[in-house]
Amino acid sequence: MDKKDLLIPQFLHEYLLKASLREPEILQELRLETARDPAAVMQIPPEQGQLLSFLVQLIGAKKTLELGTFTGYSTLSVALAMPEDSLTIACDLSEEWTAMAKRYWERAGVSHKIDLRIAPALETLDNLLETGHQDSFDFTFIDADKQSYIAYYERVLRLTRPGGLIAIDNVFLFGEVARDIPKYQDEQNGFTSEQIQTVRQLNRMILDDPNVTLTMLPIADGLTLVRKNL
Ligand SMILES: C[S@@+](CC[C@H](N)C(=O)[O-])C[C@H]1O[C@@H](n2cnc3c(N)ncnc32)[C@H](O)[C@@H]1O
């Protein structure tokens, strides 16, 4: 699977980057080092990192959560946009990928804002719910394993403060959510039918939930923004 099916033609994508991207040097370095990893396709593109930092600034977020850290690009985009006394809890399973993340967070001077939890994200979320963090997060970015998206979303919604924001990545699954005949299912690194069904079902659940406001953006692999109503 590659990113051929992305949403705007390449010439326009190049223009978009030229006309609007202000990627800090430290993020660019991290992106270029990550590009050498065979799993680099998992990293969000820089224009999406810029959108996350824009959103975090817009809502004045000081307490954020991230499911799926990888080499730390999205975490760093968010942490750089937050004030000194802010906190982001970053969840991942991989010591190896997050070791690279930690190097860059250190160099960027934001390590003190990031609490990395190496554990299944569901465990971390349940732990946060059990320890009094309900209704307290300003912003969450969901970008870990797709088959758990509904379980993540349900917990994250409880952890989000009224008026807070949840950003859910890969809501298009490279188009699989909208295809009758899968193109990337069961290929190497493709999506399983469980993942496709889960993301489709989550997209439907959010649309049908009167307690949230939503917008689904055709950026990267599809990004849904959900605001928990006041
Ligand atoms: C798509 S990548 C995240 C990319 C990252 N947000 C970025 O911008 O670079 C997904 C990450 O989720 C992690 N992951 C997969 N299953 C997980 C689980 N059950 N709990 C926590 N993290 C998980 C993987 O180790 C991987 O680093």
The ligand as an SDF file (V2000), in Angstrom:
LIG
                    3D

 27 29  0  0  0  0  0  0  0  0999 V2000
    0.1330    5.6110   12.7830 C   0  0  0  0  0  0  0  0  0  0  0  0
    1.3520    5.4190   14.0290 S   0  0  0  0  0  0  0  0  0  0  0  0
    1.2910    6.9600   14.8720 C   0  0  0  0  0  0  0  0  0  0  0  0
    1.9200    8.0860   14.0680 C   0  0  0  0  0  0  0  0  0  0  0  0
    2.1530    9.3360   14.8610 C   0  0  0  0  0  0  0  0  0  0  0  0
    0.9250    9.9130   15.3540 N   0  0  0  0  0  0  0  0  0  0  0  0
    2.9150   10.3480   14.0180 C   0  0  0  0  0  0  0  0  0  0  0  0
    2.3910   11.3780   13.6640 O   0  0  0  0  0  0  0  0  0  0  0  0
    4.0610   10.0860   13.6780 O   0  0  0  0  0  0  0  0  0  0  0  0
    0.5680    4.2820   15.1190 C   0  0  0  0  0  0  0  0  0  0  0  0
    1.3190    3.9970   16.4100 C   0  0  0  0  0  0  0  0  0  0  0  0
    0.4120    3.3140   17.2680 O   0  0  0  0  0  0  0  0  0  0  0  0
    1.1530    2.4260   18.0660 C   0  0  0  0  0  0  0  0  0  0  0  0
    0.2360    1.4100   18.5830 N   0  0  0  0  0  0  0  0  0  0  0  0
   -0.2710    0.3370   17.9210 C   0  0  0  0  0  0  0  0  0  0  0  0
   -1.0750   -0.3670   18.7310 N   0  0  0  0  0  0  0  0  0  0  0  0
   -1.0790    0.2750   19.9240 C   0  0  0  0  0  0  0  0  0  0  0  0
   -1.7210    0.0340   21.1630 C   0  0  0  0  0  0  0  0  0  0  0  0
   -2.5320   -1.0000   21.3470 N   0  0  0  0  0  0  0  0  0  0  0  0
   -1.4940    0.8860   22.1810 N   0  0  0  0  0  0  0  0  0  0  0  0
   -0.6770    1.9630   22.0040 C   0  0  0  0  0  0  0  0  0  0  0  0
   -0.0470    2.2340   20.8510 N   0  0  0  0  0  0  0  0  0  0  0  0
   -0.2470    1.4070   19.8180 C   0  0  0  0  0  0  0  0  0  0  0  0
    2.2310    1.8910   17.1400 C   0  0  0  0  0  0  0  0  0  0  0  0
    3.3350    1.4150   17.8970 O   0  0  0  0  0  0  0  0  0  0  0  0
    2.5450    3.1120   16.2750 C   0  0  0  0  0  0  0  0  0  0  0  0
    3.6690    3.7820   16.7670 O   0  0  0  0  0  0  0  0  0  0  0  0
  1  2  1  0
  2  3  1  0
  2 10  1  0
  3  4  1  0
  4  5  1  0
  5  6  1  0
  5  7  1  0
  7  8  2  0
  7  9  1  0
 10 11  1  0
 11 12  1  0
 11 26  1  0
 12 13  1  0
 13 14  1  0
 13 24  1  0
 14 15  1  0
 14 23  1  0
 15 16  2  0
 16 17  1  0
 17 18  1  0
 17 23  2  0
 18 19  1  0
 18 20  2  0
 20 21  1  0
 21 22  2  0
 22 23  1  0
 24 25  1  0
 24 26  1  0
 26 27  1  0
M  CHG  2   2   1   9  -1
M  END
$$$$
